[in-house]
Amino acid sequence: FGGITSHKEKQSSNIGDGTMLFAGDIMLSRSVGAYIKEKGDYDFPFLKIADFLKSADLTFANLENPVSSRGVNVGSKYSFRANPQTIQGLLYAGIDVVSIANNHMWDYGREAFLDTMAYLAKAGINFVGGGHDFEEAHRPIVKDVKGTKVAFLAYTEFLQSVIAGPNSAGITNWNMEQIKKDIIAAKQQSDLVAVSFHWGDEYQTKHNRKQEKFAKIAIDAGADLIIGHHPHVVQEVEQYKDGWIAYSLGNFVFDQNFSVATTHGLVLEVKIKDRKITDVNKREIAISKSFQPELSN
């Protein structure tokens, strides 16, 4: 497993006050992978942002590629697969939990998907949105954030041909009744529930009706935070009842430098205290020509 050893240590803050950060799409293949190889540094994409990410008690992101050296390209020409050593960069950046429920996770088939879960597990990075079977895929990851138990779930409206079965690996089922059932179960073992949805229309800065419908149903079922990925651009952040919806955080590490919108994203900063969300802040990031995100506010 090369130089990948242990998970990072988070910096401490006041007892009872916790901070979570939610980042957008991370893609470590294609041109990003070429930069990593050229620099000879798996930490390279995160050099300008790691200190910020590690300052939180927990950091979450969407991993937009399988991590493997195996498999056959079963996707389109826009297919991703990253060197397993790129996991080192995620560790360096202080990322604790990733969603693997997205439209690129099966680009190199079942073998690469299985490898991705294995590499993440070995590095101590939790993953949600997929599993070796249906039960694991739909089971929440529960993390303790300064005494507040936070459950994480993830789903995508895409790639529903490879849903995990009773004895087969795959991603979670994009079915509202199933999602509601999962949220209710997660709420029984946690104080807060954060749900990642990989959804929406690419390059659209406004969310669509389906996104709003699913988000509000999820919050009505007990979710406290909805985190959106996939459009590659930032969409609205709004409060609904006692919950928060970030329809799309946009790109975080991605090689889409063809527009201003695709080179700017959000990191959602969520403050918690006494088992409740007390504040939600939008931290803007800009992505450099070498695909490195950096805080811009």
C-alpha positions, 0 to 999 in steps of 0.5 A: 500500500506504499506510503499510505499509513495512518489517518490525520489528526484534527486540530482541537477546538472548544469542547462541545463546539464542533465544525464540519466541512462539506466539499464538492466533487473530487476527481483525481484522474485525467488531467488532475492525475497527469499533474500529480504524476508530473509533480510526483506528489499525491498531495499536490491537488490539496496543497493550498486547502489542506490546512483549512480542511484539517482545521475542522472536526470532520470533513466530507467530500464526493469522490468522483472516481474509482481508485484502482489499477484494475477493471475495464472501461465500461463508461463513456469517453469521460471515464475516470480511474485514479491511481490507488496512491491518490488516497494519500492525497485524501489523507493529507487533506484531512478528509474523513468521509466520502460519498461513492454514490455517483455516476462515475463510480462504475466507470471501470466495473465491479473490480475497480469499485471493490478496490475503491472500497478496499483502499478507502477502508485500509486508509481509514476513510469512511465511505457511504453510498455503496457497499459489498451488499445492500445492507452495507450500502444503506447503513449509515456511517455515524461519527462523533463530532465533539459529543454530537453523533452525526450519521451520513448517508449518500445516494445518486439518481444515476447508475441505478443499474448497479444497485447493491443486492442482498449478496452483490456489491453496488450503490444505494437505491435511489428510491424515496421510500427507501431513502426515508426508511434509511433516514429514520433508521439513521436518526434513531442512532444519531443526533444529526443526519447528513444526506449526500445527493448526487443529482441535478442538471450539469452546469445549471446554477439553479436547482430543479424541481426533482432536487427540491422535492427529494431534499424536502422529503428527506428533511421531513423524514428527519434529515438535518442537512442535504449536500448536493453534488454533480452539476459541477457548478454552485447552486443555491443554499437554503434553509427548509424548516429546521434543515439546510439544503446545499443543492450543489457545492460545485467542483472541488478538485476537477479539471474543468477549466473551461468556465468561471462557474466550473472553477469556483465552488463552495465548501459548506462550513457547518457549526454544531453545538449541543447536538444541533446545527447552530450556523451554516457558512458558505466558504468560496473556493477558486480552482487554479489552472493546475486544478488546486482549490484555494479559499477565496473568502 
